[in-house]
Amino acid sequence: MGYKTILTVITQPDQKRQIEAAVAIARREDAHLEVFAVGVDHTQTGYYYAGASAYVFQEAIDRAMAAAETLEAEVRAELAPEDIRWSVESAVAQMGGVSTLIAMRARFADLVVLEKPYGTHAARDSEAALEATLFEGGAPVLVLPHETVTVENIGRRVLVAWNQSDEALHAVRRALPVLKAAEAVEIAVVDPSPHSPEGSDPGGKLCQMLTRHGVKAEIAVLAKTLPTVSEVLNRRGVETGADLIVMGAYSKSRLREAIMGGATRHMLERATLPVLMAR
């Protein structure tokens, strides 16, 4: 398949399940796994000096460095017996610099594996890691639910969320290795407008494109019978036995989604299936 560099980012010790999932995906894809362990200094933003003494400032940096080194050592011990190609790197950043560090590595990864950034089990800096990967890094992200999933089965039955946006099309292109290997792919179009460019054939051109790649694709036009599109997609995923959802991320601005909500944020909050996102 097409993913040969898999990246996962960890910021705290209790992300073992995320590492295990990344290992399983790297093994399935015959890929190299890169683990990036980040120690974050939350006492300073990194944008400006907040007024602490030099001693306090250095003490916070030292704590972040120690946390990063501990994370790296734990990951190395965990990966030592694995039969895959892997590497581990650690770094330290203040809050304002986390995105740049992660994006630099995500730019050269074929796929980034992260857990959901929302919920009681979410890592503290996981939202920053996800947004840095999508926006500054430009890499596709496989977002895993906090519930245990069988990684080996991901991608057998895929639900593609199609809304004609550039982000959705980009996600489909980045997911092509998975889609071509899938047993079945359903293009789900929720409440399409009759005045859209696709007119009376929503999803038709996309289905044609995928079919020419050898993808076993079909179209499902769905009514918006629930309050949000993400709820409709999640329900459809369960109904069809899907094990992966592919969708574009942040068609609206991050600020607007954070304040008013949007399909991306709603999906990240509610998804019970793995979601492959890109923009």
PyMOL commands that set and color helices and strands:
alter all, ss='L'
color gray80, all
select helices_A, chain A and resi 16-29+54-79+95-106+126-136+151-153+166-174+176-181+204-212+229-240+254-260+263-270
alter helices_A, ss='H'
color red, helices_A
select strands_A, chain A and resi 5-10+32-41+85-94+111-115+141-144+157-161+184-190+217-222+244-248+275-278
alter strands_A, ss='S'
color yellow, strands_A
deselect
rebuild
show_as cartoon
